[in-house]
Amino acid sequence: MIDYPNPADFLSKLPAYPIKIVCQYLTNPDSNDKQLIASVAKAISVYTNYTGETECNKIDASNERLGTNAWDFQACTEMVLPQCSNGVDDMFEPKQWTFDEFSEDCRKKFGINSERYKALIMFGGKHIQTATNIIFSNGLRDPWSAGGVLETLSDSLIAIKIPGACHHEDLRSQGPNDPKVLLDARQQELRIIHGWLQSYYDENRIKFTF
């Protein structure tokens, strides 16, 4: 999700292409248990402590840099996103998801009741053909793109797929290692937004400079 081509500090302070560094520690399939644990610890530390500033890695699920409690609150109140795994069709341990359990966790953490269908009611789910002026940009290396809108639906509901790009990479500031496909996507987005603004100001006879 965050294997950016430039150093970043979105979820953690990371080097450029952190997955390449992670993989350097996981190259020996013949490792014994002790060696394997040591290698996995080094690999995980690329994410949790690449700078070496932390003496001991924290094992709780919160992220102080990002403020993940804010996202958890939004997920509880507006964006209920079921996430489960079976260990067969994915790389994760089996984990069931139920709304009742999720809602109870929200009550314990925030003292609120979850609204299961609020996002669908507010935004229409996938029935969005009547909406206008939306760019659905998806970096195809971002796991979230699997749930994204990947095909253009109308002249003003435009999907932009960015091969090799990660999570909201087109919205990040430009970096020296940004690939051409990413730079082109940003320019395409600017042209589209400029056109929308220009049309609005033309219709309302307002002078506009962009």
Secondary structure, DSSP 8 states (H G I E B T S, - for coil): ----SS-B-SSS-B-SSHHHHHHHT---TT--HHHHHHHHHHHHHHHH-TTS--SS---SS--TTTTHHHHHHHHHHT------B-SSSSSS--B---HHHHHHHHHHHHS----TTHHHHHH-TT--TT--SEEEEEETTSGGGGGS--S--BTTEEEEEETT--TTGGGS---TT--HHHHHHHHHHHHHHHHHHHHHHHHTT-----
